[in-house]
Each structure stands twice: as structure tokens, then as C-alpha cells.
Amino acid sequence: MDLFTKVDIPKSSISIDYSSKLMFVGSCFAENISRFFVDAKFNCLVNPTGIIYNPLSIRQMVENVVNQKVYDERDFFFDGNNYCSYDFHGAYSRGTLQEAIALANNCMTEACAFLQNADVVFITLGTAYVYFLADNPAQPVCNCHKQKPATFVRRLVSVDEVAASLSDIIFKLSSLNSKLKIVFTVSPIRHLRDGAHGNRLSKSTLHLGIEQVLHKFDCCEYFPSYEILEDELRDYRFYAEDMIHPSPLAEKIIWQRLRDTYIYKVCQSQIARVEKFMQAVHHRIFDPMSPATLVFCKKNFALADVLESEIQGLDLSVEKKYFKKFVNSNN
């Protein structure tokens, strides 16, 4: 007896392996899913300006990166503790203006350089509600930094606005890297502060906007993260305690479906080998000077060399440095 209504995912022409360079952009769900790739040691860049929830702000971020915007003091304000920019998440705020400017410009440089050689960008849309600056209603913000509500105007953007933003994103990215593939997805995390009906309107707006661009561009496709949780895993046991966010099990299932869609079997077996190796990396070492530790670290340092030689594109330099530290301290 089949207890699930499985979401059918069309075969993708996109193929990811350890030689691929992957960027993840968007909501906190983008960070959750990218974590599986990062933990498996894929070459990833995740949200170079921090979490972004809506398509208009993502378009602005992409435009800034592609154009390599140079930030200066005019792009920041002091909130009483840190210098903040409406283009960046609060994690990028800094105590001095010089630090904030330097970090912002470094992020632009790093993201642009990565995108020029990237293979796939995953863009996760969380909401169609957008905050705009009240004194500049055409300017969306990526993060409100807990400023007074009167500073912003908030509204539900239209399907056409979503589609136009996504089209601009595709044009901008393609102008920088013509071979780039783009995968859109909608976050299954519900924004219940908008109310149950408002959340449905928001998610539906995103879906309809994505559908418009899928018919116009060959370089992009859709992955049904939202549908997997809402239709295939439609049970509260797949939600966290807040009954809003996916549980770790649900995230793992979505990762497995994504992996089956974009990663061929040969690379999936490589992932299994790397994940097993990473368990050793995360193993807690209680006595760094013991003979057993020396044997353990030598063994895994050698294993890292083997994995790198057999899996093209795999980089375990950080892990090798970690094990080498214990080997050297025992000599």
C-alpha cells in the first residue's frame, strides 16, 4: 500500500558532480538545502550578501554583483551599534564604517568571480511580499535591520513584477556567464505572519511568476521543493516543533530528491564515500597525543589523498590540514 502521493520530477538535463561550482541564493531554506552540498564538500557559494526572501531584492543583489557595485559611506547607516546596509543581511553589519564597506566590496568581488565560472545557481524564493524604502518606493530592501516600520512600505507584488524580476536575473546572470544554468524553487516554509490566506497568495504569486519565465528561457528550470513538503510529505511529523519549518527529516528527503534529479549515480556513490570520510573529520579527539590519535589521523590523511585522486574536483585541503596538525604534534 502506497502511503505517499509522490511528486513527479521531470528528468533534468543538468548534471552536477564534484567539478561543478554551485551558488545558492534566497531564503533560509536555500541555506538549509545548500548545507547538504557544503557538508558533502561540493564547491559552493551560499548567499553572498545574506538571506534574501523576495525576487525583487534578489534581482537587485544580482545586478549589484554583476556590475561589481562599489560601496561607500552613502550605502550605510548607523543603528546605534553597527553600520548596516539595506543591501545586506544583519550578519554583514560591522562596528566601524570602514569594516562594513570593506566587507561589502569583498562580497561583491568574490560573488562576481565565482559566478563567472559557476555551473548552476539555485534560487529559492520565499515570499512575494516586499519591503520598499518609504522615501524611495522603487527601492526594495533585502533586510529591514529592525528599523521603524514607518521607514518602509510593504506590499504584495504582482505576478508580472515577479516574472520581470526573474527575467532580469536571468539576463544579468547570462550576460556574465553564458553557460550558467538556473534552478528556481519556492521555499516550503510558510510565512504565517501574513495569515494563512496571505501566505497562499504570496506563494501562488511566486509560482505563477516562475512559470512565466520557464516558458521563455531554456537555461532555467523548476525544482518542486514546495510541492514535496506540501503534497508528498503532507503530515506534521515532517515539520519542526514550530509547525512551520521543515523537520531535519523533511529537509533530508528534499535533499535526496534534489540529489536524484541533478546528480548521476556515479557521483552519488562518491558522495557516500566523502560523507563517510567527513564522519571521521567530525570525530571528537579526546587525547591529541595518544598513539591511537596518531594512527587515526595518519589513516584519514592518507584517505583524503586517495579521495582527491579518485574524485575529480574534490578539495579536502582543509581536512588534510586538520589531520596533519595532529600528526605533526605527535612527532
C-alpha positions in Angstrom: 0.0 0.0 0.0 1.4 3.4 -1.1 1.0 5.9 1.8 2.5 8.8 -0.2 1.4 10.7 -3.3 4.9 11.1 -4.8 5.6 14.3 -6.7 6.8 13.6 -10.2 10.0 15.4 -11.1 10.9 15.6 -14.8 14.3 14.4 -15.9 16.8 17.2 -15.9 19.5 18.0 -18.4 21.6 19.5 -15.6 24.3 17.2 -14.3 26.2 18.1 -11.1 29.4 16.4 -9.9 32.4 17.4 -7.8 33.8 19.6 -10.6 30.7 21.7 -10.5 30.6 25.2 -9.0 27.2 25.9 -7.3 25.7 29.1 -6.0 22.7 29.1 -3.7 20.7 32.3 -3.3 17.5 33.2 -1.5 15.6 32.4 1.7 16.7 30.5 4.8 15.5 27.3 3.0 18.3 27.9 0.4 20.8 27.8 3.3 19.3 24.6 4.7 19.5 22.7 1.4 22.9 24.1 0.5 24.2 22.8 3.8 23.9 19.2 2.4 26.1 20.1 -0.6 28.6 22.0 1.6 28.8 19.1 4.1 29.5 16.8 1.1 32.4 19.1 0.1 30.9 20.5 -3.1 32.3 23.8 -4.3 29.6 26.2 -3.2 28.9 29.9 -2.5 25.9 30.5 -0.4 24.0 33.8 -0.2 27.0 36.2 -0.7 25.0 39.1 0.8 23.0 37.0 3.3 19.5 35.6 3.3 17.1 37.3 0.8 13.4 36.3 0.7 11.8 38.1 -2.3 12.5 38.2 -6.1 12.9 41.9 -6.3 15.7 42.1 -3.7 17.4 39.1 -5.3 17.3 40.9 -8.7 18.9 43.9 -7.0 21.6 41.8 -5.4 22.4 40.0 -8.7 22.6 43.4 -10.5 25.0 44.7 -7.9 27.2 41.6 -8.1 27.3 41.5 -11.9 28.0 45.3 -12.1 30.5 44.9 -9.2 29.0 47.8 -7.3 31.5 49.7 -5.2 30.0 50.5 -1.8 30.9 53.7 0.1 29.6 55.5 3.2 26.4 56.6 1.4 25.2 52.9 1.4 25.3 52.5 5.2 23.6 53.8 8.2 24.4 53.5 11.9 21.8 51.7 14.0 23.3 52.6 17.3 25.6 49.6 17.4 26.7 48.7 13.9 26.9 50.1 10.4 24.2 48.5 8.3 23.2 48.4 4.6 19.8 47.6 3.3 21.5 45.5 0.6 22.9 43.1 3.2 21.7 40.8 6.0 22.5 41.9 9.5 25.3 39.3 9.7 27.2 41.6 7.4 26.9 44.7 9.7 30.1 45.9 11.4 31.1 48.1 14.3 33.1 50.5 12.1 32.2 52.1 8.7 35.5 51.0 7.2 34.9 47.4 8.1 31.4 47.4 6.8 32.5 49.0 3.4 35.4 46.6 3.0 33.3 43.5 3.7 30.6 44.7 1.3 33.0 45.2 -1.5 34.8 42.0 -0.8 31.5 40.2 -1.1 30.8 41.8 -4.5 34.2 40.8 -5.8 34.0 37.2 -4.5 30.5 36.6 -5.8 31.2 38.1 -9.3 34.4 36.0 -9.6 32.5 32.8 -8.5 29.6 33.4 -10.9 31.9 33.9 -13.9 32.8 30.2 -13.7 29.7 28.8 -11.9 27.7 25.9 -13.4 24.4 26.1 -11.6 22.6 28.8 -9.5 19.8 27.6 -7.2 17.4 30.5 -6.4 14.9 29.9 -3.7 12.0 32.4 -3.4 10.4 32.7 0.0 7.7 35.4 -0.3 6.2 37.9 -2.8 5.8 40.5 0.0 8.4 43.1 -0.4 9.6 46.0 1.8 10.4 49.3 0.0 12.0 52.4 1.4 9.2 54.9 2.2 11.2 57.8 0.8 12.1 55.8 -2.3 9.2 53.5 -3.1 11.0 51.9 -6.1 13.9 50.7 -3.9 13.4 47.2 -2.4 15.4 46.3 0.7 17.0 43.0 1.4 16.8 43.4 5.2 15.0 45.9 7.4 17.6 45.8 10.3 14.8 46.3 12.8 14.2 49.9 11.8 11.0 51.7 12.5 8.0 50.5 10.4 7.4 54.0 9.1 10.8 53.6 7.3 9.2 51.1 4.8 6.3 50.4 2.6 5.3 46.8 2.4 3.2 45.3 -0.3 2.4 42.1 -2.2 4.0 42.5 -5.6 2.2 41.2 -8.7 2.8 38.1 -10.8 4.2 40.4 -13.6 6.6 42.0 -11.2 7.9 38.7 -10.1 8.3 37.5 -13.7 10.0 40.7 -14.7 12.4 40.4 -11.8 13.3 36.8 -12.6 13.7 37.7 -16.3 16.2 40.4 -15.3 18.0 38.0 -13.1 18.4 35.5 -15.9 19.6 38.2 -18.4 22.1 39.6 -15.9 23.5 36.2 -15.0 23.6 35.0 -18.6 25.5 38.2 -19.6 28.2 37.3 -17.1 28.2 33.6 -17.8 26.5 32.2 -20.9 26.8 28.5 -19.8 25.1 29.1 -16.5 22.1 27.0 -15.6 19.5 28.4 -13.1 17.1 26.3 -10.9 14.2 28.1 -9.3 12.4 26.7 -6.3 9.8 28.0 -3.8 10.5 27.7 -0.2 8.0 25.4 1.6 8.4 27.4 4.8 5.1 29.1 5.5 5.1 32.9 6.3 2.1 32.7 8.7 2.6 36.3 9.9 0.9 37.1 6.6 -2.0 34.9 7.6 -2.8 31.5 6.1 -4.6 33.1 3.1 -1.9 35.8 2.7 0.8 33.1 2.6 -1.1 31.2 -0.1 -1.4 34.3 -2.2 2.3 35.0 -1.8 3.4 31.5 -2.7 1.0 31.4 -5.6 2.3 34.7 -6.9 5.8 33.2 -6.9 4.8 30.1 -8.7 2.9 32.0 -11.4 5.9 34.3 -11.9 8.3 31.4 -12.2 6.0 29.7 -14.7 6.1 32.7 -17.0 9.9 32.7 -17.2 10.2 28.9 -17.6 8.4 29.2 -21.0 10.8 31.9 -22.2 14.3 30.7 -21.2 16.0 27.4 -21.9 18.7 27.9 -19.3 16.3 27.6 -16.3 14.0 25.1 -14.7 12.0 24.5 -11.6 12.6 22.1 -8.7 9.4 21.3 -6.6 10.7 21.8 -3.0 7.4 23.4 -2.0 5.3 20.6 -3.6 7.4 17.8 -2.0 6.7 19.1 1.5 3.1 20.3 0.9 1.8 17.4 -1.3 4.2 14.4 -0.8 5.1 14.9 2.9 1.8 16.4 4.0 2.0 15.4 7.6 3.0 17.4 10.7 5.6 14.7 11.6 7.7 16.3 8.8 7.6 19.7 10.4 9.8 21.1 13.2 8.3 21.9 16.6 7.1 25.3 15.4 4.9 23.5 12.8 6.2 25.9 10.2 9.7 24.9 9.2 10.5 21.5 7.7 12.0 19.0 10.1 15.5 17.7 9.6 14.0 14.5 8.1 11.9 16.5 5.6 15.0 18.5 4.6 16.9 15.3 4.1 14.2 13.9 1.9 14.1 17.0 -0.2 17.9 16.8 -0.5 17.6 13.2 -1.6 15.1 14.1 -4.3 17.2 17.0 -5.5 20.3 14.8 -5.5 18.4 12.1 -7.5 17.4 14.8 -10.0 20.7 16.5 -10.7 23.5 14.1 -9.6 24.2 10.9 -11.5 24.7 7.6 -9.8 28.5 7.6 -10.1 28.7 10.9 -8.2 26.1 9.7 -5.7 28.4 6.9 -4.8 31.3 9.4 -4.4 29.1 11.5 -2.1 28.6 8.4 0.1 32.4 7.9 0.3 33.0 11.6 1.2 30.2 11.6 3.8 31.8 8.6 5.5 35.2 10.4 5.5 33.6 13.5 6.9 32.3 11.5 9.9 36.0 10.9 10.8 36.6 14.6 10.4 33.9 15.4 12.9 35.0 12.6 15.3 35.9 14.2 18.6 39.6 13.7 19.6 39.9 13.5 23.4 43.7 12.8 23.6 45.7 14.6 20.8 49.0 13.0 22.0 47.9 9.4 22.2 49.3 6.7 19.8 45.7 5.9 18.7 45.2 9.5 17.6 48.3 9.4 15.6 47.2 6.2 13.8 43.7 7.6 13.3 45.0 10.9 11.8 47.6 9.3 9.5 45.0 6.9 8.2 42.5 9.7 7.4 45.1 12.0 6.0 46.1 9.2 3.5 42.4 8.5 2.8 41.9 12.2 1.9 44.7 11.9 -0.6 43.1 8.8 -2.1 39.7 10.5 -2.4 41.1 13.6 -4.0 43.0 11.5 -6.6 39.9 9.4 -7.4 37.2 12.1 -7.4 37.9 14.9 -9.9 37.2 18.3 -8.4 37.1 17.3 -4.8 39.1 19.5 -2.4 39.9 18.2 1.0 42.8 20.6 1.8 41.1 21.9 4.9 40.5 18.4 6.3 44.1 17.3 5.4 45.4 20.3 7.3 43.3 19.3 10.3 44.7 15.8 10.4 48.2 17.0 9.6 48.1 19.2 12.7 47.7 16.1 15.0 50.4 14.1 13.1 52.9 16.9 13.4 52.2 17.4 17.2 52.9 13.7 17.7 56.3 13.9 16.0 
